[in-house]
Amino acid sequence: MNEFESVPVEQLAEGATIVDVREQYEWDEGHIAGAIHLPLDELPLRFEELDPDEDLYLICRTGGRSFRAVQWLIAQGYSAFNVAGGMGAWQDAERPMVSENGQPPQVR
């Protein structure tokens, strides 16, 4: 396992701790129920809210921001993995989502 491993959506275990690093408007349009919302720009200020003893699966829209977040968290001593393809892959796999805006959940 390399230190910046990407995990396909289909391999995420039920109950995995998912951290969504997208912006608020993206989260509002559609996200994974039970995910932790921690926008990338807030990560350096709020990362201690995350459990350093837990495997964390970072997700964004396509995987770029979450990859940067994984690199940063690993440097802080966390066990973090990038979700390959991000929320686009989650939506394509028809995994369940919820929204905060009263509309059907979607990823743009």
Salt bridges, closest charged atoms under 4 A:
ASP20 OD2 - ARG22 NH2 2.82
GLU26 OE1 - ARG65 NH1 2.89
GLU29 OE1 - ARG108 NE 3.47
GLU42 OE1 - ARG46 NH1 2.58
GLU49 OE2 - ARG46 NE 2.96
GLU100 OE2 - HIS31 NE2 3.36
